[in-house]
Amino acid sequence: MSPRLSSRNLPGRLLIPVLLGALALGDLRVELLLLADHFTFTSFSAALLAHPLAVAVLALLPSLVRHYR
């Protein structure tokens, strides 16, 4: 009797949150470079408002990692 693969024991189960986090950081790359060069709260809020999906993914990334762990 072979063990059945479920979503809990798949070898690449953490690939989804890592991939989503990398894509979100890639989307925010230019804004992060601008913020690193010269930080202002106006540019920070503009970056958050211009990329709401990337910000939401990064904010929910700990929950995604716990879910897929």
Contacts in CASP RR format, 6 or more apart in sequence:
PFRMAT RR
TARGET T0000
AUTHOR 0000-0000-0000
METHOD contacts of the structure
MODEL  1
MSPRLSSRNLPGRLLIPVLLGALALGDLRVELLLLADHFTFTSFSAALLA
HPLAVAVLALLPSLVRHYR
3 9 0 8 1.000
7 13 0 8 1.000
13 68 0 8 1.000
13 69 0 8 1.000
14 65 0 8 1.000
14 68 0 8 1.000
14 69 0 8 1.000
16 64 0 8 1.000
16 68 0 8 1.000
17 61 0 8 1.000
17 64 0 8 1.000
17 65 0 8 1.000
17 67 0 8 1.000
17 68 0 8 1.000
20 57 0 8 1.000
20 61 0 8 1.000
20 64 0 8 1.000
21 57 0 8 1.000
21 58 0 8 1.000
21 61 0 8 1.000
23 54 0 8 1.000
23 57 0 8 1.000
24 53 0 8 1.000
24 54 0 8 1.000
24 55 0 8 1.000
24 57 0 8 1.000
24 58 0 8 1.000
24 61 0 8 1.000
25 32 0 8 1.000
25 54 0 8 1.000
25 58 0 8 1.000
26 54 0 8 1.000
27 51 0 8 1.000
27 53 0 8 1.000
27 54 0 8 1.000
28 47 0 8 1.000
28 51 0 8 1.000
28 54 0 8 1.000
28 55 0 8 1.000
28 58 0 8 1.000
31 43 0 8 1.000
31 46 0 8 1.000
31 47 0 8 1.000
31 50 0 8 1.000
31 51 0 8 1.000
32 47 0 8 1.000
34 43 0 8 1.000
34 47 0 8 1.000
35 43 0 8 1.000
35 44 0 8 1.000
35 47 0 8 1.000
48 55 0 8 1.000
END
